[in-house]
Every structure is written in C-alpha cells, then in structure tokens.
C-alpha cells in the first residue's frame, strides 16, 4: 500500500466522523491556514508513519507499514470537559478497530491522553490510534 493510499484512508475516515462540525478539522498542510477563533470545539489531524517490515517473502515480499494517527481535540480553556469528553468517546468508537474496505488496512486500540491547558487558551485531549497496512 502506498503512502498516498494510507493518507486517503485516514482522511476519508476522519471526514466521516460526525462528532464535531466538518469544517472544524485542521487537516495536514491545508491550502490556507486554519483559524480556530470563535469555535467551541475543533480538531487537528496528523499521521506519523512508523517502521516498515517484511514479515513474508514467499513468492514476493509483503511489506507491512505501521503508523499512528493522532487527533488533537481542543475546547476553550475553562469551558468544562463535557463536550470534549463526548467528542473523544465518539472519535474512539469511530476509529478503534476499523478495517478499511479499500485494502488491507487496520486501525487498532485508541488511546486518549489529556494534555490539559495548552498555554494558548485551549484545553486539549489527544487521541492516538495505531494502524497497520499491507
């Protein structure tokens, strides 16, 4: 599977998540800067490719690619945690153990991590989801 195919699956899955407004997601390297000003909740998507391996050789090598998708969720500081907690719950349910129809691609267990106040007036929770592609 190519990096472009992996990118398309990850972004495609994120666009199908209805936990926050679709225009409240900051995708990697957008055509114009994302401005979260005035939003009650927003997210940033990142993909960190990991190491590749060749677990099978057989007739030809089968390359396995790994990585971690990180979704950073933000709400204004001192606005409570209910909205972000609900968004995390729906995000985990949406990504965790999903297998893509486009090819052999699997997400695994999601791990939420509370960051707290980020120093820029936003309260942050990260959700990390490892994946494997063949």
C-alpha positions in Angstrom: 0.0 0.0 0.0 1.4 3.4 -0.9 1.6 6.4 1.4 -1.0 8.2 -0.7 -3.4 5.3 -0.2 -2.8 5.4 3.5 -3.3 9.2 3.5 -6.6 8.8 1.6 -7.9 6.2 4.0 -7.0 8.2 7.1 -8.5 11.4 5.8 -11.5 9.6 4.4 -12.2 8.1 7.8 -11.8 11.4 9.5 -14.3 13.1 7.1 -16.9 10.5 8.0 -16.7 11.3 11.7 -19.7 13.4 12.8 -18.5 14.2 16.3 -17.8 17.9 15.5 -18.6 20.1 12.6 -16.8 19.0 9.4 -15.2 22.5 8.9 -13.7 22.3 12.5 -11.0 19.9 11.5 -7.5 21.1 10.7 -6.0 18.7 8.1 -2.3 18.4 7.3 -0.9 21.2 5.2 -4.2 22.8 4.2 -4.3 25.3 1.3 -5.0 28.1 3.7 -4.2 28.5 7.4 -6.8 27.0 9.8 -8.3 29.6 12.2 -10.0 28.2 15.3 -11.0 31.6 16.6 -14.6 31.5 17.9 -15.0 27.8 17.8 -16.4 25.8 20.7 -14.5 22.7 19.7 -12.0 21.8 16.9 -9.6 19.1 16.0 -6.2 18.7 14.3 -5.3 15.5 12.3 -1.8 14.2 12.0 -0.3 10.9 10.6 3.1 9.7 11.8 4.3 6.8 9.7 6.3 4.2 11.6 8.7 1.5 10.6 8.0 -0.8 7.7 8.8 -4.5 7.8 8.7 -7.5 5.6 7.2 -10.4 7.6 6.7 -12.6 4.5 8.8 -13.2 1.4 7.2 -16.2 -0.3 6.7 -15.5 -4.0 7.5 -11.9 -3.4 8.0 -9.6 -0.4 4.9 -8.4 1.6 5.7 -5.1 3.1 3.8 -4.1 6.3 3.7 -0.4 7.1 2.8 0.9 10.5 2.0 4.3 11.9 0.0 6.3 14.4 -2.8 8.7 13.7 -3.0 11.5 16.2 -6.2 13.6 16.5 -5.8 16.6 18.8 -9.1 17.9 20.2 -9.5 21.4 21.6 -12.1 23.4 23.5 -11.7 26.8 25.1 -10.0 26.7 28.4 -12.3 27.0 31.4 -15.3 25.9 29.4 -15.7 22.4 31.0 -14.8 19.0 29.8 -18.2 17.5 28.8 -18.1 18.5 25.1 -14.5 17.3 24.6 -15.1 14.1 26.5 -18.2 13.2 24.4 -16.2 14.0 21.2 -13.3 11.7 22.4 -15.8 8.9 23.1 -17.3 9.1 19.6 -13.9 9.5 18.0 -12.6 6.4 19.7 -15.6 4.4 18.7 -15.3 5.7 15.1 -11.6 4.8 14.6 -10.9 1.9 17.0 -10.6 -1.5 15.3 -11.9 -0.1 11.9 -10.7 -2.1 8.9 -10.8 -0.2 5.6 -12.5 -1.7 2.5 -10.0 -0.1 0.2 -7.3 -2.5 1.1 -5.7 -4.4 3.9 -5.6 -1.6 6.4 -6.5 -1.8 10.1 -6.7 0.6 13.0 -6.1 -0.8 16.5 -6.9 0.4 20.0 -7.3 4.1 20.5 -5.5 5.8 23.4 -6.9 9.1 24.7 -4.5 11.4 26.6 -5.4 14.5 28.5 -3.0 17.3 27.8 -5.0 20.0 29.6 -4.5 23.7 29.1 -2.0 24.1 26.2 -1.0 27.6 27.2 -2.8 29.2 24.3 -6.3 29.3 26.0 -7.3 25.8 24.7 -7.9 22.7 26.7 -6.5 19.7 24.8 -7.1 15.9 24.6 -5.1 13.8 22.1 -6.4 10.5 20.7 -3.7 8.3 19.2 -4.7 5.3 17.0 -2.0 2.9 15.7 -2.5 1.3 12.3 -1.1 -1.3 10.0 -1.2 -1.5 6.2 0.0 -4.2 3.8 
